[in-house]
């Protein structure tokens, strides 16, 4: 089933432009975020946080579903939030496949341990950031809103 979320026009700013006033973001600047995590509770929490921040969220429970959703909606997705241990293949491989489709893609990886070497390479090349779990909800919203955010955790920590 395919559907769209459309919001009424408001004077609020888009989350991409530094936040928004109370109300709904301008529909012409609404962006989608793909969130992939095999932990249903964390997937729901991240989805809720980003929805409240004004984003349309596309959830996925593994790497295969994330790639399928990305292929279907690549034109509307501004960022992907991927669990570092995403299976099958790993989060770096899933992201690289997405980046073949959209070279300008913004990625946020999240995990409980230090980022593995493939993610460190993406972080070092400023193609992604890493949020160490648990992280404040505001850190996730900031990372999605910022085109070039800084990682909360550096590689090798």
Secondary structure, DSSP 8 states (H G I E B T S, - for coil): ----------S---GGGT---SS---GGG--EEEEE-S-HHHHHHHHHHHHHTT-EEEEESSHHHHHHHHHHHTTTEEEEEEETT-TTT-HHHHHHHHHHH-TT-EEEEEESS---HHHHHHHHTTSEEEEESS--HHHHHHHHH-TT---SS-TT-
